[in-house]
Amino acid sequence: MARPVWSGTLSFGLLNIPVSLMSGERRTDISFRMLDARNNAPVRYERVNAETGDEVPWKDIVKAFEYDKGSYVVLEPDDIKSAAPESHHAIEVEGFVDASAIGPQYFEKPYVLVPAKKAEKGYVLLREALASTGKIGIARVVIRTRENLCAVMPQGPALLLLMMRYPQELVDIGEYNVPEGASGDYRITAKEQQFSEQLIETMSTDWEPDQYQDEFRERLQDVIKQRMKDKGLVKRHEEEPAVAENAATNVVDFMSLLQQSIAKKTRTPAKKTANKAEDEAPARKPAKKPAAKKAAGKTEKKPAKKAAKKSSAKKTGTKSRAA
């Protein structure tokens, strides 16, 4: 069974739905390894200093930004951490827009939102509300160290989360020389327009994704099977992940939460910001304590190891003298 990419809550207004984020795509590309033809040993990639040709250990590698050709500014780990978003386990819907208002170029990668146990009611409530209104939710989610823009939309019985591109990641179409203007500007006749539309009608069909297959991959797989017909295949078995428990259940008073959310949205922006700051401030404090304890534990262990090494060195020196 597939493992969740992320687990947390999907929230809109005061409603919080415990969910897991499952991958909505399956990579079917055939990957290859590079081998040495002389003995079929894997070829290893090494980190080599461009000037000396020596291999560089990971501990000596730093990250830098090349602001000009051959000119760099080195960044410390704390510099990068200061820019990273706070790691939280919530997909916070910031607003709802018409599904047709967003162009296809903004959507990038699909995920499936799966509700936790006893959270089905809130899940179905949001799914049906989105389907009936024709809206999709625009939200943000932090995965690893990056904050991603995303959209929550219904698809059959499921809620999908689609990763989105920021506007800065898209190329303005105006940068390319594409033909603008009406068909008359390009001397397209009414007959040509009519016949092209008629051809489209005759070629129109229902969307059946199963009839489209990656034929190159299938042929390549046949070639690989032919090469390894005398050898067995090794399959990896993945363990079934434990389902995370959550306090939210189907018996939550959804009407009360929805009414409070609507009332909250009608207040002034100043009150909103103040309430949000009060709600978020206490939640961030406990997260810092475990990190401090771990750091303290590490600093205590280091001197003990050094002392052990020194005592063993003295013992060895004493034994050699005695001999």
C-alpha angles and dihedrals in degrees: 000000000000118000123233117259091209138359128204140093135311107218134187119167107330094330116107120189117191107228143164123222112229126186113262097197136059121211111226099174115127109234125206134206123219114239134185105251091214096065105357091245117153115262111236126216114226134193105239129185107241093218105039100027090226122136112255118220118227092247090064096049119102132180120246138176118229103220092171135012105293093354119110141180113210117224123209119223089250090056091059093043091053090058095044117098120250111270108244133157103231136101100209115199107216098184147335125247136178111279091229093053095077120074120229092246090073095061118085120159132012128225131176119232110218119193121232121239114296091011097096096105095061090043093053091042092058093041094053093043091054092046094050095046097041090231134133126206121241112211145153128236131184113222114180103323102332130088111221131199110228145170128225114210138161120251114178108301093344140077112229126205112207118196109228135207120238115240089249089063093059126085115233107245088219089072089071129068101247122157113261130189135050128314090256090065088065096046094251108164126221090246092054090050091048095049093047090053090047091052090051090051092052091049094046116119142158118280107256107168093186091071092064113080134173095248095180091056091048092051091046090051090054089053091050092048090051090053094050100036091122094051133070128241123242116214125195117227116210122210119243109251120234115252112247115240119229134184095228113099140177091260094070113127096251094175091058093048093047092049091048091049092052091047091049092053091055093059124097119278091244092060091045092055093046093049092047092050091050092049096047100040099071093041093062099052102071092052092068097054100071091050090054092050092050091049090050091049091053095050091051094053097051099069090048091057092048092049090050091052092049094050092049090049091052091049091051091049092050092050092050091051092050090051 
